[in-house]
Amino acid sequence: MGDIDRFRYIPNFVTSVQSSKIINRTKNTLPVLQISIIKFSFLSFSFESVREVKLFPFKKIQERMISGNMCKTEETTQLLPEGD
């Protein structure tokens, strides 16, 4: 399964994400457009963001929001070996 397929299926795992797609790709950097809707009782809020995802195979994934209508975010997910 290619990177494009993986990002397309994010809404299957994160219920607030309505759509997710890679806009372009440069080596291990992926700009990803995501549209999300968060519901609180009878209120709903929609968010759109473009995230820059940098892949460091078998080590980590860095992500930061580069545009959108919500607070700027940055996160890093480290992949650590388990056992041998």
N, C-alpha and C positions, 0 to 999 in steps of 0.2 A: 504494500500500500504506500503510495507516494505522500509527500508532505501535504499536498493540496487536499487529498482525501482525509488525512488526519484532522486538519483544521475545519473541514466541512462538517465533521461529526461532533464537534464540541457541544452544539446544542443538545445532543443526546445525553450528555453528562452534566452539563451546567444548565439548569432549567431556566435561568434568567436570560441566557444568550439565545437570541432568535436566529441570528445568522453569523457566520464566521467564514471569511475567505481570504486567501493570500492574494494580495494585489500585484506583487512582483517578487522576484527573488534574485539576490546577488550572493552567490556562494552560500554561506551559512547565515545570512541575514534575510529575514522575512518580514515585510510589512503586512500586518494582518488587520483587515477591517472587520469590526464586530459591532453588531447592533443588539442591544439588550433592553429588556423591559422588566422593571421591578414593580411588583404589586403589593400594596399595603391596604388591606380591607377593600374599600371601594375606590382608592386612589391608585394610579399607575404612573410611572415615570419611565420615559424612554431615554436611552443613552446611545450615543454613537462614538466609537473611538477607533483610532488607528494605532496599533501597537507595533513597536519594532521588537521582533523576537530574534535573538542571536543564539545560534546553536553551537555548543562546544561538545561534539559527540563523545558520549560516555563519561562526561565530566559535569557539565552544567548547562542550564538554559537561563539566559538573561532576557528580561522583558521590561519595556518601558513604554508608556503612552507618549506618542509624539503629537497627537492632535485629538480633539474630541470635546464634548460638552460636559465633562465631569472632572473631578480632581485628578491632577497628574499622579501617576503611580509608577513605581519601579519595584521589581522583585527578581530574585535569583533563586532558582531551584538547583540544588547540588545533588548529583547522583553519586552515592557512596556505595562501595562494595560491601556485600554482606557475607560473612563467613570467608571461606577460601576463595 
